[in-house]
Amino acid sequence: MLQKKSGKIKKIFKLAFLLALIFIVGGLGGVVLDRFILPKLTSYEFFSKYDFIKKANKNVTIINKTEQVTVTENTSVNEIASRAATAVVSVTSVPDSPTVSKKNIKNGSGVIVASDGLIVTYRGILIEEKANYTVWTFDGVGYKAELLGIDNFTNLAYLKIKASNLPVIPFANSDDFESGKKIIAIGNYSSEYQNKFSAGFLNGINKTFNLSGKTVSSSEKLEGVIEADFASHPEYLGGPIVSYGGELAGIIGLVKIDNRDKYFQIPSNIIKESMKLAMENKLKERASLGIYYYSLTKTCATTAGFNRDRGAVIYSPSEKQGLAVIANSPAEKAGLRINDVVIAVDEEEVNLDNPLSNLMSRHKKGDEVKLSIIRSGEEMEIAIQL
């Protein structure tokens, strides 16, 4: 009796196991059929014409096998700028005076541009006369520095220390920069040598910004600077802005306009030209013309009623000749007048990409240049001894 009941129970378990196995295998088969086989069949023209296969494939996405790729972005500004950061220095100016207080000491940043100790910075961080300079490098060593020269055109200053095999920052081509480019500012304001970093975007090139610090441009000051959305702090003055490849894009500068601080960046290509003159000891040979002007743009040409949108209009907000053309300057001696429009220098057109001051900066004292101007609607040429 017990053996019969035990046999029935075994049969029931076997049947249940068989049914479960059928359901599992059938279910898996249905999933495979529904998710993989039928969708694949619809890719063939012969099978795609059958409605039951189309319906089975409705709302099913075919996922092809792909390799998993992980994309990561380096989010450490310090790591990105590490190559350039070793070329950044801290600069201290101390008055050469028996009584020195903290108020008289000036600090700022600079960057090594030659392995033999040539350093570029912005003149605003220095005491320019009767001062002693100390430069602190990335390894914590302090060097006595000599003021090699100041470029009045760019406001860049050059220091020299006695050292060799120093880390040098590579130069980027600033002509390639466009709005939205990611850049990093590096500053070092302390003799303890601690770099500061700030990341942001390049806003663009302000082609009409002149370093004169006035509402009008000076023929003796750089026109055209980089503008960024960051680094408007004293700690970064004189330091570099670098690309995400660690290349020098510009040096951070500052001028006061209407008693307000205006930060900007001097483009790397301009720095290279200035640095060449500093190394050849020719900074003081830059020519001087002696006028104030504004560069014509489409907007101001329309507003002022000019029939051209390129050139430099000799100008003073007071509309006085003596404030537009500097007394005893080469411009005055040559007879230039307020409201003259300079359209070319030695037949090279004056425009936003080649502003008047930048074209004049290529000449040295004693050169003779030929200016093409428009006066009272008439075009003429004037020779000027610089």
ChimeraX attribute file (.defattr): number of C-alpha atoms within 10 A of each C-alpha:
attribute: neighborCount
match mode: 1-to-1
recipient: residues
	/A:1	5
	/A:2	6
	/A:3	8
	/A:4	8
	/A:5	10
	/A:6	11
	/A:7	10
	/A:8	11
	/A:9	12
	/A:10	11
	/A:11	12
	/A:12	12
	/A:13	11
	/A:14	12
	/A:15	12
	/A:16	12
	/A:17	12
	/A:18	12
	/A:19	12
	/A:20	12
	/A:21	12
	/A:22	12
	/A:23	12
	/A:24	12
	/A:25	12
	/A:26	12
	/A:27	12
	/A:28	12
	/A:29	13
	/A:30	13
	/A:31	12
	/A:32	12
	/A:33	15
	/A:34	16
	/A:35	17
	/A:36	16
	/A:37	15
	/A:38	20
	/A:39	20
	/A:40	15
	/A:41	16
	/A:42	17
	/A:43	10
	/A:44	10
	/A:45	9
	/A:46	9
	/A:47	15
	/A:48	17
	/A:49	11
	/A:50	11
	/A:51	10
	/A:52	11
	/A:53	17
	/A:54	16
	/A:55	11
	/A:56	15
	/A:57	21
	/A:58	9
	/A:59	8
	/A:60	13
	/A:61	10
	/A:62	11
	/A:63	8
	/A:64	6
	/A:65	6
	/A:66	6
	/A:67	6
	/A:68	6
	/A:69	6
	/A:70	5
	/A:71	5
	/A:72	6
	/A:73	5
	/A:74	8
	/A:75	8
	/A:76	9
	/A:77	16
	/A:78	18
	/A:79	11
	/A:80	17
	/A:81	22
	/A:82	12
	/A:83	17
	/A:84	24
	/A:85	26
	/A:86	18
	/A:87	22
	/A:88	29
	/A:89	34
	/A:90	29
	/A:91	29
	/A:92	24
	/A:93	22
	/A:94	19
	/A:95	18
	/A:96	13
	/A:97	11
	/A:98	5
	/A:99	7
	/A:100	11
	/A:101	9
	/A:102	7
	/A:103	6
	/A:104	12
	/A:105	15
	/A:106	17
	/A:107	24
	/A:108	27
	/A:109	32
	/A:110	32
	/A:111	32
	/A:112	26
	/A:113	23
	/A:114	20
	/A:115	15
	/A:116	16
	/A:117	21
	/A:118	24
	/A:119	27
	/A:120	30
	/A:121	28
	/A:122	24
	/A:123	22
	/A:124	19
	/A:125	23
	/A:126	23
	/A:127	19
	/A:128	16
	/A:129	10
	/A:130	10
	/A:131	16
	/A:132	18
	/A:133	23
	/A:134	21
	/A:135	25
	/A:136	23
	/A:137	24
	/A:138	19
	/A:139	9
	/A:140	14
	/A:141	12
	/A:142	18
	/A:143	17
	/A:144	14
	/A:145	22
	/A:146	17
	/A:147	17
	/A:148	17
	/A:149	21
	/A:150	21
	/A:151	20
	/A:152	16
	/A:153	23
	/A:154	22
	/A:155	19
	/A:156	23
	/A:157	25
	/A:158	25
	/A:159	24
	/A:160	21
	/A:161	20
	/A:162	11
	/A:163	11
	/A:164	11
	/A:165	9
	/A:166	17
	/A:167	21
	/A:168	21
	/A:169	22
	/A:170	17
	/A:171	18
	/A:172	19
	/A:173	13
	/A:174	17
	/A:175	11
	/A:176	6
	/A:177	17
	/A:178	14
	/A:179	13
	/A:180	13
	/A:181	14
	/A:182	16
	/A:183	24
	/A:184	26
	/A:185	28
	/A:186	30
	/A:187	30
	/A:188	29
	/A:189	24
	/A:190	18
	/A:191	19
	/A:192	14
	/A:193	19
	/A:194	14
	/A:195	20
	/A:196	15
	/A:197	18
	/A:198	15
	/A:199	20
	/A:200	16
	/A:201	16
	/A:202	22
	/A:203	16
	/A:204	16
	/A:205	20
	/A:206	14
	/A:207	16
	/A:208	19
	/A:209	22
	/A:210	25
	/A:211	26
	/A:212	20
	/A:213	19
	/A:214	14
	/A:215	15
	/A:216	20
	/A:217	27
	/A:218	24
	/A:219	27
	/A:220	24
	/A:221	23
	/A:222	25
	/A:223	26
	/A:224	24
	/A:225	22
	/A:226	25
	/A:227	20
	/A:228	26
	/A:229	15
	/A:230	18
	/A:231	23
	/A:232	17
	/A:233	12
	/A:234	19
	/A:235	21
	/A:236	27
	/A:237	30
	/A:238	35
	/A:239	29
	/A:240	31
	/A:241	32
	/A:242	27
	/A:243	23
	/A:244	15
	/A:245	13
	/A:246	21
	/A:247	21
	/A:248	27
	/A:249	27
	/A:250	27
	/A:251	28
	/A:252	31
	/A:253	27
	/A:254	24
	/A:255	18
	/A:256	13
	/A:257	13
	/A:258	10
	/A:259	8
	/A:260	10
	/A:261	13
	/A:262	13
	/A:263	22
	/A:264	26
	/A:265	24
	/A:266	27
	/A:267	24
	/A:268	23
	/A:269	17
	/A:270	16
	/A:271	20
	/A:272	13
	/A:273	11
	/A:274	23
	/A:275	23
	/A:276	12
	/A:277	17
	/A:278	22
	/A:279	14
	/A:280	8
	/A:281	12
	/A:282	15
	/A:283	20
	/A:284	15
	/A:285	13
	/A:286	19
	/A:287	21
	/A:288	22
	/A:289	22
	/A:290	19
	/A:291	28
	/A:292	25
	/A:293	26
	/A:294	23
	/A:295	26
	/A:296	24
	/A:297	17
	/A:298	12
	/A:299	10
	/A:300	13
	/A:301	16
	/A:302	13
	/A:303	9
	/A:304	9
	/A:305	9
	/A:306	14
	/A:307	10
	/A:308	12
	/A:309	16
	/A:310	22
	/A:311	27
	/A:312	27
	/A:313	24
	/A:314	25
	/A:315	23
	/A:316	21
	/A:317	11
	/A:318	9
	/A:319	12
	/A:320	12
	/A:321	18
	/A:322	14
	/A:323	15
	/A:324	25
	/A:325	25
	/A:326	16
	/A:327	14
	/A:328	10
	/A:329	15
	/A:330	19
	/A:331	21
	/A:332	19
	/A:333	14
	/A:334	15
	/A:335	11
	/A:336	23
	/A:337	19
	/A:338	20
	/A:339	18
	/A:340	21
	/A:341	28
	/A:342	26
	/A:343	24
	/A:344	22
	/A:345	20
	/A:346	14
	/A:347	12
	/A:348	14
	/A:349	19
	/A:350	23
	/A:351	20
	/A:352	19
	/A:353	12
	/A:354	19
	/A:355	26
	/A:356	30
	/A:357	25
	/A:358	19
	/A:359	18
	/A:360	21
	/A:361	20
	/A:362	10
	/A:363	16
	/A:364	16
	/A:365	13
	/A:366	13
	/A:367	10
	/A:368	13
	/A:369	16
	/A:370	15
	/A:371	21
	/A:372	23
	/A:373	22
	/A:374	17
	/A:375	15
	/A:376	9
	/A:377	11
	/A:378	8
	/A:379	13
	/A:380	11
	/A:381	16
	/A:382	14
	/A:383	15
	/A:384	19
	/A:385	17
	/A:386	21
